[in-house]
Amino acid sequence: MPPRDVMSGYGVMVQEICNALDQPPTHVFLQGGVGDLAAGVIAALRQYWGGASPRPIIVEPELAACLFESAKTGAAKKVDIAEEALMAGLSCGEPSGLAWEILSEEATYYLTIPEEMVAPTVRLLAKPLANEAAVQAGESAVAGLAALIAAMEDPSLAEKLGLSSTSRVLLIGSEGVTDAEIFSMIMEGLEAA
């Protein structure tokens, strides 16, 4: 599917999310990759909520941070990937041109997360606290949640992002378990290769 069609599909997903909400989220943490998901979601949120749209925060693996690096330079930037990220779906070295056009206008916060944050976040969803429903998420799906947890543990970062106890944060789990072997290793607390 061409990028414009992919991003339009994300618009349908966002419409369903927004229809279920009684007020706009204050923040949305989005997986980076080439930027299509993030750009599509941001554009659809802007279309739905207008000026009340949530603050977008783009999250990428440290090992593949093409959007983060692009934001630093102000132009789409290709990065060399020396080592594939555990978040394989986000292990991308070059932004989508169309996605970057949207992100460069709409997103102001870009975060990178280290590999060691992925497995604990996958396990947290699969074995939740109290009576919460279990979610079997793939490694790329947890980037936003991992970054949110890290931000809330760092008061200066939380303040910079405008996060507080009254924030309403939207997270989108972009995939289920895509590699059963890696998921099993994560759940057993083993190092995924």
C-alpha positions in Angstrom: 0.0 0.0 0.0 1.4 3.5 -0.8 2.1 5.6 2.3 -0.9 7.9 1.8 -3.2 4.9 1.9 -1.5 3.5 5.0 -1.9 6.8 6.8 -5.5 7.0 5.7 -6.1 3.6 7.4 -4.7 4.9 10.6 -7.3 7.7 10.3 -10.1 5.1 10.6 -8.5 3.7 13.7 -8.2 7.2 15.3 -11.8 8.0 14.4 -12.9 4.9 16.3 -10.7 5.8 19.3 -11.9 9.4 19.4 -15.6 8.4 19.1 -15.1 6.4 22.3 -13.7 9.4 24.2 -15.6 12.1 26.0 -12.6 14.5 25.9 -9.4 14.7 24.0 -6.2 13.1 25.4 -3.6 15.6 26.5 -0.7 13.5 25.1 -0.2 10.7 22.6 3.0 8.6 22.6 3.6 7.1 19.2 6.0 4.5 17.8 8.4 6.0 15.3 9.7 3.6 12.6 9.6 5.4 9.3 6.9 7.7 10.7 3.8 6.5 8.9 1.8 5.4 12.0 2.8 8.6 13.9 2.0 10.9 11.1 -1.3 9.2 10.3 -2.4 9.3 13.9 -1.3 12.9 14.5 -3.1 14.1 11.3 -6.3 12.3 12.2 -6.2 13.6 15.8 -5.7 17.1 14.6 -8.6 16.7 12.1 -10.9 15.4 14.9 -9.9 17.6 17.9 -8.5 20.7 16.1 -6.6 23.0 18.5 -7.4 20.6 21.4 -5.3 17.8 19.9 -3.0 15.9 22.2 0.7 16.7 22.4 2.4 14.2 20.2 5.6 12.4 21.5 7.4 10.2 19.0 9.3 7.2 20.5 12.1 5.2 18.7 14.7 2.7 19.6 18.1 4.2 20.4 19.5 1.8 17.8 17.3 3.2 15.0 16.5 6.8 15.6 16.0 8.3 12.2 13.1 10.6 13.2 14.9 11.7 16.4 17.9 12.6 14.3 15.8 14.3 11.6 14.1 16.4 14.3 17.5 17.5 15.5 18.6 18.7 12.1 15.2 19.9 10.9 15.3 17.7 7.7 14.7 14.1 6.9 17.9 12.3 7.8 19.0 8.7 7.0 20.9 6.9 9.8 23.0 3.8 9.6 21.8 0.9 11.7 24.8 -0.9 13.2 22.6 -3.3 15.2 19.0 -4.3 14.7 16.7 -3.2 17.5 14.6 -5.7 19.4 11.7 -3.5 18.3 12.2 -4.9 14.8 9.2 -3.0 13.4 10.8 0.3 14.5 14.3 -0.6 13.3 14.2 1.9 10.4 17.0 4.0 9.1 15.1 6.5 7.0 11.9 8.5 7.4 9.0 8.3 5.0 9.0 11.5 3.0 5.3 12.1 3.4 5.3 11.2 7.0 8.2 13.5 7.7 6.3 16.4 6.2 3.6 15.9 8.7 5.8 15.2 11.7 8.1 18.2 11.0 5.0 20.4 11.3 3.1 18.7 14.1 5.5 16.9 16.5 7.8 18.7 18.9 9.0 15.9 21.2 11.1 12.9 20.1 12.4 10.3 22.6 14.6 7.3 22.2 14.5 4.3 24.4 17.2 1.7 25.1 16.6 -2.0 24.4 16.5 -2.9 28.1 13.2 -1.1 28.5 11.4 -3.4 26.0 11.2 -6.7 27.8 10.0 -5.4 31.2 7.2 -3.5 29.4 6.1 -6.5 27.4 6.0 -8.5 30.6 4.1 -5.8 32.4 1.3 -5.9 29.8 1.3 -9.7 29.7 1.2 -10.1 33.5 -0.5 -6.9 34.7 -1.0 -5.7 38.2 -4.2 -6.3 40.1 -7.3 -7.2 38.1 -6.2 -5.6 34.8 -6.6 -7.5 31.5 -3.5 -9.1 30.1 -2.3 -7.9 26.8 0.1 -9.9 24.6 2.0 -7.1 22.7 4.8 -7.3 20.3 8.1 -5.6 21.0 7.4 -2.6 18.8 4.0 -2.0 20.3 5.3 -1.2 23.7 7.6 1.8 22.8 5.1 4.4 23.8 4.3 2.8 27.1 7.9 2.2 27.9 8.7 5.9 27.2 5.7 7.1 29.3 6.8 5.0 32.3 10.4 6.3 31.9 9.1 9.9 31.7 6.9 9.5 34.8 10.0 8.2 36.7 12.0 11.3 35.7 10.3 14.5 37.1 12.3 16.8 34.9 11.3 14.9 31.7 7.7 14.7 32.8 7.7 18.4 33.4 9.3 19.1 30.0 6.6 17.0 28.3 3.8 18.6 30.4 2.9 15.3 32.1 1.1 15.3 35.4 -1.3 13.2 37.4 -4.1 14.8 35.5 -2.8 14.0 32.0 -4.9 11.9 29.7 -2.4 9.8 27.7 -3.3 7.9 24.5 -1.1 4.9 23.7 -1.6 2.7 20.6 -0.5 -0.9 20.7 0.5 -1.3 17.0 1.0 -5.1 17.0 0.4 -8.3 18.9 3.0 -11.0 19.3 4.8 -11.1 15.9 7.6 -13.5 16.9 6.4 -16.2 19.3 10.0 -17.3 20.1 11.1 -13.8 21.1 7.9 -13.3 23.1 8.5 -16.6 24.9 12.1 -15.6 25.7 11.0 -12.3 27.0 8.4 -13.9 29.2 11.0 -16.3 30.6 13.3 -13.4 31.3 15.9 -14.6 28.8 17.9 -12.4 26.5 16.3 -12.2 23.0 18.9 -12.5 20.3 
